[in-house]
Structure formats: structure tokens, C-alpha cells
Amino acid sequence: MTEARLTYREVIGVPRVPGLLLSACLSRLAGRMFGLAIVLYVLTHFGSVALAGWVAFASIAPGFVISPIAGALLDRTGEAVAITIDLAASAVLLVALVITSRTGVSSAPLLLILAAAYSLTSPLSAAGIRALIPRLVPENALDQANALDTGSYALVNVLGPFLVGPLFAFTGADSTMVVIAALYGVGALSLIAMGSLSSTAAPARPGPPRALLREAAVGLGYLVRHRTLRGLAVAYSLYQMSWGVLVVAVPVSVVRHPAGGASAGSLTGLLWAVAGLAGVAGAMAAGHIRTLGRERTVIAVSALATGVVIFPVSTVYGLAGLGVGLALVGLLEGPIDVGVLTLRQRRADPGWLGRILAVSFSLNMAGLPIGSAIGGLIVTQSLPAAFAVAAIASMASALATYVLIPKRTD
């Protein structure tokens, strides 16, 4: 007999879930704001576009590289403790950044070091939040909990850029960093308020203690051997490639359109905001259609539909078609993200979940910069061809989902 699903209100009422969702929203909002604010910060204090690019790179790349070790640490210490460490460390590093600016000791090398240190702990919360969800909610509420998590992520992608601009303009670079640090601090406190953080750790695995590097390597090997996890890594990376192409193709499409003109920047921001809000609606809808047990089909169908929406819908009907297309792409993103997350949580060994999610996060996001690089090369030759490549990547993701992911647990 199928167990009755919980409503969204009932999911939020599960002990510790409100604290986790609040922490997730605040930390993700802080991270999204930081990604934009750090570029403005460098331009304000150093006036160097090249340095801004390197600092942005330093604030992201090291975390991707170290993600297997971060995942092993998650499984060793417990997700809530690891997330709290990341949020507290991020707040401290941003305060340190402001202090160096105020005291006049700030320099390019020191800024790069602080940005890299910020990045090193980021996988702890990025993977830890999603690894903690199945430990807090029953399986019949997993769809809704993941939908709330995915929806909050999409909403943050809209709010972050919206808040940074005015905050930076009216309060200045240092004050903006202090506000972001405060968001991290409150996020950490909301997790501490959950109580008994160490109890969220998975049961200890049998056998003698192993070095952290060894645990990280074993976790990476587990993902490579696991058919479902390996298939998800390939399929979702292809899907992210389509988004990477769109990151380049959408603003170019707006700039080249006769109606773009001087308002191209604002119009581009509006289009991405529409996609983000549609993503919130798509995630919440995914929680209602019950993807549990049908994740593979939901992912494949949504990815295939995304390809059709990207090309030809987004290219044939001008800016109106592009707006409708991005809204539909955002709407379809919700079921894909919820399906991928739920399937990964259900089929991975709970004792490996921290490592799996941390490594998967890095592998999945690798498709985004690859897509942007490809899109940048193609869009200079043909804008419709760039959209076509984005569509092909999404359709390839649908095919990979059916071919590489088994119907049943490995």
C-alpha cells in the first residue's frame, strides 16, 4: 500500500526542517550575493578587471577540486556540523576581508588567498544541505522536501542579483560584505538552534579508521562504479551544458535584437528573473506530481521537452519567443532537479551520501563552464546554431538518462 504523502505545511512542521530550510535560504542568498559583490568589490578597491576575474575564479574553483575530501568530512562529522563550520568560516573570512580593507593592508595576493579559503569550505554546505534532507524527513515526504529546497535555490538566483546592486550602490563595498557575512552568521545560528547537530551523522562504517584522503578516494571510486550515480553524473552534466550555452547566447540575442538597444542589460536581467521565478513554480509543482519511483522518466521527459523549447521556440519568435522559451526552460528545470536529487538520495548508500553529493556537485557543474565555452565559440558564427547546440545537449541528457541509468536500484 502506498504511504500517504505529506503536504508542504506538514513537511515544514517536521522537527529540524524549518531550521535547515532557513539556513539553506540564507546561506545560498549570501553565496549568490557574494559571487556578484566580490567582482564589484575588486573593481572598487583595485580597479582591475583581470584581478576581478581571477578572484571570482579563486572563490569557486578550489572548492570543486577539494569536493571529494569535503564529502568524506561530511560523512565523518555529520552534515549539520560540517554545514555550520562552512557558514561560520565564510562569515569570518568576509569580516577579515573588510578588516584588511579598513586597515589598508589589503593586496591582490591577500585577496586571492581569502577568496580561495572561502571556496575550500563551500562544498560542505552545498552537499551537506541536500545530504541532510533524507535524514530529517520520511521517504514519503522526500519529493516535497526536495521541491522546497530546489525552489528556494531558484528564488535565491532571482533575489541575489536584485539585492546586491542597490545595497552596493547605497552602502558601499565594505558594508555589503558585512551584510553578506551577517547572512552567513544567521544561517549558522539557525542550524545551531536545531540542537544535537552531531546526531545527524550517519552511523559509523565498520572497520579501522582511515585517512581522510583515503576516504575521499574510496567515495570517488564508489560513484564511478555505481551505475545510477555514474549515469546521473553524465546526464545532468549534459543538461547543465545547455544552460552554459544559454548563459552566453541569451544576452547576445538581446543585444543583437533591434529592440534591445540601451536597455539590453536590464532586459537580459528581466529574462533571467522570469526563468528563475518559473523555476520556483516548476520545483513546487514537481513536489505535487510525485516523482518518487518515477524519477528516471520525469528527468528524461523534462530534458527532452527542454530541448524542444530551446530550439526552435526560443529562436523563431524574437524576444517574445525568447522570454516564453526561458520561462518554460525554468519551469522544466524544477522536475529535473527534484528528480535528480531524489533519485541520488534514494539509491546511494546513506553512509556515502556526503561524499556522493559533494563529488556529484562538482561533476554536474562542470557542464556549465564547458557549455559556456562552447557557446562563446559558436555564437560568434551563428546565434541560431548556439541555441541548437543547447537543445542538442539537453536532448542528449534525456537519452543518457534512459540509456545509462538503470530502472531499478543497482
C-alpha positions as CSV (number, residue, x, y, z in Angstrom):
1,M,0.0,0.0,0.0
2,T,1.3,3.4,-1.0
3,E,2.0,5.6,2.0
4,A,0.2,8.9,2.0
5,R,2.4,11.9,1.1
6,L,2.8,14.8,3.4
7,T,1.7,18.3,2.4
8,Y,4.2,21.2,2.2
9,R,2.9,22.5,5.5
10,E,3.4,19.1,7.2
11,V,6.9,18.9,5.8
12,I,7.8,22.3,7.2
13,G,6.4,21.1,10.5
14,V,8.9,18.1,10.7
15,P,11.4,18.7,13.5
16,R,14.6,20.5,12.4
17,V,13.4,21.0,8.9
18,P,12.5,24.7,9.4
19,G,16.0,25.4,10.7
20,L,17.6,23.6,7.8
21,L,15.5,25.4,5.2
22,L,16.1,28.8,6.8
23,S,19.8,28.1,6.9
24,A,19.8,26.9,3.3
25,C,18.0,30.0,2.1
26,L,20.2,32.4,4.0
27,S,23.5,30.7,3.0
28,R,22.6,30.4,-0.6
29,L,21.4,34.0,-0.7
30,A,24.7,35.0,0.8
31,G,26.7,32.9,-1.7
32,R,24.8,34.3,-4.7
33,M,25.2,37.8,-3.5
34,F,28.9,37.2,-2.8
35,G,29.5,35.9,-6.3
36,L,28.4,39.3,-7.7
37,A,29.6,41.5,-4.9
38,I,33.2,40.3,-4.9
39,V,33.6,41.4,-8.5
40,L,32.2,44.8,-7.7
41,Y,34.4,44.9,-4.6
42,V,37.6,44.3,-6.6
43,L,36.7,46.8,-9.2
44,T,36.0,49.4,-6.5
45,H,39.2,48.8,-4.4
46,F,41.6,47.8,-7.2
47,G,40.1,48.9,-10.4
48,S,41.3,45.8,-12.2
49,V,39.0,43.7,-14.4
50,A,41.7,41.0,-14.7
51,L,42.0,40.7,-11.0
52,A,38.2,40.6,-10.6
53,G,38.1,37.6,-12.9
54,W,40.9,35.8,-11.0
55,V,39.3,36.5,-7.7
56,A,35.9,35.2,-8.9
57,F,37.8,32.1,-10.2
58,A,39.6,31.6,-6.9
59,S,36.3,31.8,-5.0
60,I,34.8,28.8,-6.9
61,A,37.5,26.5,-8.4
62,P,39.3,25.3,-5.3
63,G,36.0,24.0,-3.8
64,F,35.4,21.9,-6.9
65,V,38.9,20.4,-6.7
66,I,38.6,19.6,-3.0
67,S,35.0,18.3,-3.1
68,P,35.9,14.6,-2.6
69,I,37.7,15.5,0.6
70,A,34.8,17.7,1.7
71,G,32.4,14.8,1.1
72,A,34.5,12.5,3.2
73,L,34.5,15.1,6.0
74,L,30.7,15.3,5.7
75,D,30.3,11.6,6.3
76,R,32.8,11.6,9.1
77,T,31.5,14.6,11.2
78,G,27.8,14.7,10.3
79,E,26.2,17.1,7.8
80,A,24.8,19.7,10.2
81,V,28.2,20.2,11.9
82,A,30.0,20.5,8.6
83,I,27.5,23.0,7.2
84,T,27.8,25.1,10.4
85,I,31.6,25.0,10.0
86,D,31.3,26.3,6.4
87,L,28.9,29.1,7.2
88,A,30.9,30.3,10.2
89,A,34.1,30.1,8.3
90,S,32.6,32.1,5.4
91,A,31.4,34.8,7.8
92,V,34.8,35.1,9.4
93,L,36.6,35.3,6.1
94,L,34.3,38.1,4.9
95,V,34.8,40.0,8.1
96,A,38.6,39.5,7.6
97,L,38.2,40.9,4.1
98,V,36.6,44.0,5.4
99,I,39.2,44.4,8.1
100,T,42.0,44.3,5.6
101,S,40.3,46.9,3.5
102,R,39.7,49.2,6.5
103,T,43.2,48.9,7.8
104,G,44.8,49.5,4.5
105,V,46.7,46.1,4.3
106,S,44.6,44.7,1.5
107,S,46.5,43.5,-1.5
108,A,45.9,41.4,-4.6
109,P,47.7,38.2,-3.2
110,L,45.9,38.5,0.1
111,L,42.5,38.9,-1.6
112,L,43.2,35.8,-3.7
113,I,44.1,33.8,-0.6
114,L,40.9,34.9,1.2
115,A,38.8,34.1,-1.8
116,A,40.4,30.6,-2.2
117,A,39.9,29.9,1.5
118,Y,36.3,30.9,1.2
119,S,35.9,28.4,-1.7
120,L,37.5,25.5,0.2
121,T,34.7,25.1,2.7
122,S,31.8,25.8,0.3
123,P,31.2,22.1,-0.7
124,L,30.4,21.3,2.9
125,S,27.1,23.3,2.8
126,A,26.4,22.8,-0.9
127,A,26.4,19.0,-0.5
128,G,25.6,18.9,3.2
129,I,22.2,20.5,3.0
130,R,21.0,18.0,0.4
131,A,22.5,15.1,2.2
132,L,20.8,16.1,5.4
133,I,17.3,16.3,3.9
134,P,16.7,12.5,3.8
135,R,17.9,12.1,7.4
136,L,15.2,14.5,8.6
137,V,12.2,13.6,6.6
138,P,10.4,10.3,5.9
139,E,10.7,8.9,2.3
140,N,7.1,9.8,1.5
141,A,8.0,13.4,2.1
142,L,11.2,13.4,0.1
143,D,9.6,14.8,-3.1
144,Q,8.2,17.8,-1.2
145,A,11.3,18.5,0.8
146,N,13.5,18.4,-2.3
147,A,11.0,20.6,-4.1
148,L,11.2,23.2,-1.2
149,D,14.9,23.0,-1.3
150,T,15.1,23.4,-5.1
151,G,12.5,26.1,-5.2
152,S,14.4,28.1,-2.6
153,Y,17.6,27.8,-4.7
154,A,15.8,29.1,-7.8
155,L,14.3,32.0,-5.8
156,V,17.7,33.0,-4.4
157,N,19.0,33.2,-8.0
158,V,16.5,35.9,-8.6
159,L,16.9,37.7,-5.2
160,G,20.7,37.7,-5.1
161,P,21.4,40.0,-8.1
162,F,18.3,42.1,-7.2
163,L,19.6,42.9,-3.7
164,V,23.4,43.3,-4.5
165,G,23.1,46.2,-6.9
166,P,21.1,48.7,-4.6
167,L,23.0,47.5,-1.5
168,F,26.4,48.1,-3.1
169,A,25.3,51.5,-4.6
170,F,23.9,52.9,-1.3
171,T,26.1,51.4,1.4
172,G,29.4,50.7,-0.4
173,A,31.7,47.7,-0.9
174,D,32.7,47.0,2.7
175,S,29.1,47.4,4.1
176,T,27.8,45.0,1.5
177,M,30.4,42.4,2.6
178,V,29.3,42.9,6.2
179,V,25.7,42.2,5.3
180,I,26.7,39.1,3.5
181,A,28.8,37.9,6.4
182,A,25.7,38.5,8.7
183,L,23.6,36.3,6.4
184,Y,26.1,33.5,6.8
185,G,26.2,34.0,10.6
186,V,22.4,33.9,11.0
187,G,22.4,30.8,8.8
188,A,24.9,29.1,11.1
189,L,22.9,30.1,14.2
190,S,19.7,28.7,12.7
191,L,21.4,25.3,12.4
192,I,22.8,25.5,15.9
193,A,19.3,26.2,17.1
194,M,18.2,22.8,15.6
195,G,20.0,21.2,18.6
196,S,22.0,17.9,18.8
197,L,23.8,18.6,15.5
198,S,26.1,15.6,15.8
199,S,23.1,13.2,15.9
200,T,22.5,13.9,12.2
201,A,25.7,12.0,11.2
202,A,25.3,8.6,9.5
203,P,26.1,5.6,11.5
204,A,29.9,4.9,11.6
205,R,31.1,2.4,9.0
206,P,32.7,-0.7,10.3
207,G,36.5,-1.3,10.1
208,P,39.6,0.6,11.2
209,P,39.8,4.4,10.9
210,R,41.1,5.6,7.5
211,A,42.8,8.8,6.5
212,L,40.5,11.5,5.1
213,L,42.2,11.3,1.7
214,R,41.7,7.6,1.5
215,E,38.0,8.0,2.4
216,A,37.7,10.7,-0.3
217,A,39.3,8.4,-2.9
218,V,37.1,5.5,-1.9
219,G,34.0,7.7,-2.2
220,L,35.0,8.8,-5.7
221,G,35.5,5.1,-6.7
222,Y,32.1,4.3,-5.3
223,L,30.4,6.9,-7.5
224,V,32.3,5.7,-10.6
225,R,31.3,2.1,-10.1
226,H,27.6,2.9,-9.2
227,R,25.6,2.7,-12.4
228,T,22.9,5.1,-11.3
229,L,25.2,7.7,-9.8
230,R,27.5,7.4,-12.8
231,G,24.6,7.8,-15.2
232,L,23.2,10.8,-13.3
233,A,26.6,12.5,-13.5
234,V,26.8,12.2,-17.3
235,A,23.1,13.0,-17.9
236,Y,23.0,16.1,-15.6
237,S,26.3,17.4,-16.9
238,L,24.9,17.4,-20.4
239,Y,21.8,19.2,-19.2
240,Q,24.0,21.8,-17.5
241,M,25.9,22.3,-20.8
242,S,22.7,23.5,-22.3
243,W,22.4,26.1,-19.6
244,G,26.0,27.1,-20.1
245,V,25.3,27.8,-23.8
246,L,22.3,29.9,-22.8
247,V,24.3,32.0,-20.4
248,V,26.2,33.3,-23.4
249,A,23.5,33.1,-26.1
250,V,20.7,34.9,-24.3
251,P,22.5,38.3,-23.7
252,V,24.0,38.2,-27.2
253,S,20.5,37.6,-28.6
254,V,19.1,40.6,-26.7
255,V,22.0,42.9,-27.7
256,R,21.6,42.0,-31.4
257,H,17.9,42.5,-31.4
258,P,16.7,45.9,-32.7
259,A,14.5,46.3,-29.6
260,G,17.5,45.7,-27.2
261,G,19.4,48.9,-27.6
262,A,20.5,50.7,-24.4
263,S,18.1,48.6,-22.3
264,A,19.8,45.4,-23.2
265,G,21.3,44.9,-19.8
266,S,18.0,45.4,-17.9
267,L,16.1,43.3,-20.4
268,T,18.6,40.4,-20.1
269,G,18.2,40.6,-16.3
270,L,14.4,40.6,-16.6
271,L,14.5,37.5,-18.8
272,W,16.7,35.6,-16.3
273,A,14.5,36.7,-13.5
274,V,11.5,35.3,-15.3
275,A,13.3,32.0,-15.8
276,G,14.2,31.9,-12.1
277,L,10.7,32.5,-10.9
278,A,9.4,29.9,-13.3
279,G,12.0,27.5,-11.7
280,V,10.4,28.1,-8.3
281,A,7.0,27.2,-9.7
282,G,8.4,24.2,-11.5
283,A,10.1,22.9,-8.3
284,M,6.9,23.3,-6.3
285,A,4.8,21.6,-9.0
286,A,7.3,18.7,-9.0
287,G,6.6,18.1,-5.3
288,H,2.9,17.5,-6.2
289,I,3.3,15.1,-9.1
290,R,5.2,12.6,-7.0
291,T,8.5,11.9,-8.8
292,L,9.3,9.2,-6.2
293,G,9.9,5.9,-8.1
294,R,9.4,7.7,-11.4
295,E,12.5,10.0,-11.3
296,R,14.1,8.5,-14.4
297,T,11.0,9.1,-16.6
298,V,10.5,12.6,-15.2
299,I,14.1,13.6,-15.8
300,A,14.2,12.3,-19.4
301,V,10.8,13.7,-20.5
302,S,11.6,17.1,-19.0
303,A,15.1,17.3,-20.5
304,L,13.6,16.3,-23.9
305,A,10.9,19.0,-23.6
306,T,13.6,21.5,-22.7
307,G,15.4,20.8,-25.9
308,V,12.3,21.5,-27.9
309,V,11.6,24.7,-26.0
310,I,15.2,26.0,-26.5
311,F,15.1,25.3,-30.3
312,P,13.1,26.3,-32.1
313,V,10.7,28.2,-29.7
314,S,13.3,30.5,-28.3
315,T,14.8,31.4,-31.7
316,V,11.9,31.8,-34.1
317,Y,9.6,34.3,-32.4
318,G,12.0,37.1,-31.5
319,L,12.3,38.5,-27.9
320,A,8.8,37.4,-27.0
321,G,9.6,33.8,-28.0
322,L,12.9,34.0,-26.1
323,G,11.0,35.2,-23.0
324,V,8.4,32.4,-23.3
325,G,11.2,29.9,-24.0
326,L,13.2,30.8,-20.9
327,A,10.1,30.7,-18.8
328,L,9.4,27.2,-20.0
329,V,13.0,26.1,-19.6
330,G,12.9,27.4,-16.0
331,L,9.6,25.6,-15.4
332,L,11.0,22.3,-16.6
333,E,14.2,22.7,-14.6
334,G,12.2,22.1,-11.4
335,P,11.1,18.5,-12.1
336,I,14.6,17.7,-13.4
337,D,16.4,19.0,-10.3
338,V,13.9,17.4,-7.9
339,G,14.1,14.1,-9.8
340,V,17.9,14.0,-9.9
341,L,18.2,14.9,-6.2
342,T,15.6,12.4,-5.1
343,L,17.0,9.5,-7.2
344,R,20.5,10.2,-6.0
345,Q,19.3,10.2,-2.3
346,R,17.3,7.0,-2.7
347,R,19.8,4.9,-4.5
348,A,23.1,5.9,-2.7
349,D,24.2,4.2,0.4
350,P,23.3,6.6,3.3
351,G,26.8,6.2,4.7
352,W,28.3,7.5,1.5
353,L,25.8,10.3,0.9
354,G,28.0,13.2,1.9
355,R,30.8,12.1,-0.4
356,I,28.4,11.3,-3.3
357,L,26.7,14.6,-3.2
358,A,29.9,16.6,-2.9
359,V,31.6,14.9,-5.8
360,S,28.4,14.9,-7.9
361,F,28.0,18.6,-7.4
362,S,31.4,19.3,-8.9
363,L,30.9,16.8,-11.8
364,N,27.5,18.2,-12.6
365,M,28.5,21.8,-12.5
366,A,31.4,21.0,-14.8
367,G,28.9,21.0,-17.7
368,L,28.1,24.7,-17.1
369,P,31.5,26.3,-17.9
370,I,32.0,23.8,-20.8
371,G,28.7,24.8,-22.3
372,S,29.6,28.5,-21.9
373,A,33.0,27.9,-23.6
374,I,31.3,26.1,-26.5
375,G,28.6,28.7,-26.7
376,G,31.1,31.5,-26.8
377,L,32.8,29.9,-29.8
378,I,29.6,29.1,-31.7
379,V,27.7,32.3,-31.1
380,T,30.2,34.4,-32.9
381,Q,29.5,32.4,-36.1
382,S,25.8,31.8,-35.7
383,L,23.3,32.6,-32.9
384,P,20.7,30.1,-34.0
385,A,23.4,27.4,-34.1
386,A,24.3,28.2,-30.5
387,F,20.6,27.6,-29.4
388,A,20.6,24.5,-31.5
389,V,23.7,23.1,-29.7
390,A,22.0,23.9,-26.3
391,A,18.9,22.0,-27.4
392,I,21.0,19.0,-28.6
393,A,22.8,18.9,-25.2
394,S,19.5,18.8,-23.4
395,M,18.2,16.1,-25.7
396,A,21.4,14.1,-25.2
397,S,20.8,14.4,-21.5
398,A,17.4,12.8,-21.9
399,L,18.9,10.0,-24.0
400,A,21.7,9.4,-21.4
401,T,19.1,9.3,-18.6
402,Y,17.3,6.3,-20.3
403,V,20.4,4.5,-21.6
404,L,22.8,4.9,-18.6
405,I,20.5,4.9,-15.6
406,P,19.0,1.5,-14.7
407,K,15.3,1.2,-14.0
408,R,15.9,-0.3,-10.6
409,T,18.4,0.1,-7.8
410,D,22.0,-1.1,-8.8
